[in-house]
Amino acid sequence: MTTSTFNLLVTPSATILSDAQRAERMSKLTFGRTFTDHMVVIPYRDGTWQQGEVKAYGPLSLDPSASSLHYGQAIFEGFKAFAQPDGGVKTFRPEANGERFNRSAKRLAMPEIPVELFLKAADELICLDRAWVPQNIGESLYLRPLMIATDPYLGVRPSNEYLFVLFASPAGAYFPKGVKPVTVWISEDYVRAAPGGTGEAKCAGNYAASLVAQAQAQEKGCDQVVWLDAVHREYIEEMGGMNLFFVYQEGGKTVIVTPELTGTLLPGITRRSLLELAKDLGFEAQERKLTVQQWRDDIAAGRMTEVFACGTAAVITPVGEVKANGFEMRINNGENGPVTMALREALLSIQHGSAPDTHGWMHTVC
Ligand SMILES: *Cc1c(COP(=O)(O)O)cnc(C)c1O
């Protein structure tokens, strides 16, 4: 494929919302319910990506025998665009999402997409729909790329045809009433990912399989589920669809610890960014294994002072309480901790352009 074929055909929507209609929708933003005027679709067939299109956001037409509907060849990504103080728009580490999208594709026996095409699709969509980029701190335009298998064939084998789709959703502040710690339930009945499985891939099926565990956490009076490793059922892996961090105070030093990537954890881009950002704030950062027993002991001994989860959607969410069969513990008295909030502020400041982008994470869109 040559660079010129990365050009996307633009067919503006015939039903673009008026400024007043858009303003009305953007006045009450939540997460994931409002979509912009356009989307990008790029089909894959005959072993190559075909001419891509930017067109009106709307339903896709799929054959009922399309293999993704049956056998789950379906992957996605999530990243954000932020309004900048100078009136421009920038995305946060979109190449990292493009690269991870391709690692997910590989795991699901799907074709990779050139990262330049992935970036171009996002940039064109954001520019065309830039009036939908929210302006307030804490708000963003959430980008959702996905790929599904579209072969109309019931045989079990990798599809020959795929559809890449990218659409955008203006997202309000994740904590409109201020950041508030969540309560988590350690799941002993379910696992998210096993060695050799798809835990590292951002595939639709991982989420389908997590829903009953999340429902159980809610029955136990918790907001989110915490996953343990599938083999020993004692190492902490993740919280719902977010990575976890544990904050230690050791001999005057602040150390943030996150479970190491073993192949069953999703390698979060927020996680990776916080490991780097921690050093800027004078914290030490470590990736290592941590058991539930250590979690309990270190909280009890006062060595572990804060716990938080991180991911693109919520950025950083403090964890104020942990429950499991047989025990429950409060963390930092159930309040937001200073290290958690300092990291949150530092990351949001880079994303919104109020702090210098010293790591080169921001990608200029328009
Ligand atoms: C997407 C995701 C994350 C967070 O990744 P980010 O790149 O930081 O958004 C963590 N865990 C799971 C299971 C995920 O799907």
The ligand as a Tripos MOL2 file, in Angstrom:
@<TRIPOS>MOLECULE
LIG
   15    15     1     0     0
SMALL
NO_CHARGES

@<TRIPOS>ATOM
      1 C1         -8.0190   -0.3110   28.0000 C.3       1 LIG1
      2 C2         -7.7370   -1.0660   29.2490 C.ar      1 LIG1
      3 C3         -6.9060   -0.5560   30.2720 C.ar      1 LIG1
      4 C4         -6.3490    0.8400   30.2750 C.3       1 LIG1
      5 O1         -5.5710    1.1520   29.1760 O.3       1 LIG1
      6 P1         -5.3060    2.6770   28.7850 P.3       1 LIG1
      7 O2         -4.4490    2.5810   27.5860 O.co2     1 LIG1
      8 O3         -4.6290    3.3260   29.9270 O.co2     1 LIG1
      9 O4         -6.6470    3.2860   28.5230 O.co2     1 LIG1
     10 C5         -6.6320   -1.3670   31.3570 C.ar      1 LIG1
     11 N1         -7.1710   -2.6000   31.4690 N.ar      1 LIG1
     12 C6         -7.9890   -3.1160   30.5250 C.ar      1 LIG1
     13 C7         -8.5250   -4.4820   30.7040 C.3       1 LIG1
     14 C8         -8.3020   -2.3670   29.3890 C.ar      1 LIG1
     15 O5         -9.1080   -2.8820   28.4650 O.3       1 LIG1
@<TRIPOS>BOND
     1     1     2 1
     2     2     3 ar
     3     2    14 ar
     4     3     4 1
     5     3    10 ar
     6     4     5 1
     7     5     6 1
     8     6     7 2
     9     6     8 1
    10     6     9 1
    11    10    11 ar
    12    11    12 ar
    13    12    13 1
    14    12    14 ar
    15    14    15 1
@<TRIPOS>SUBSTRUCTURE
     1 LIG1         1 GROUP 0 **** ****
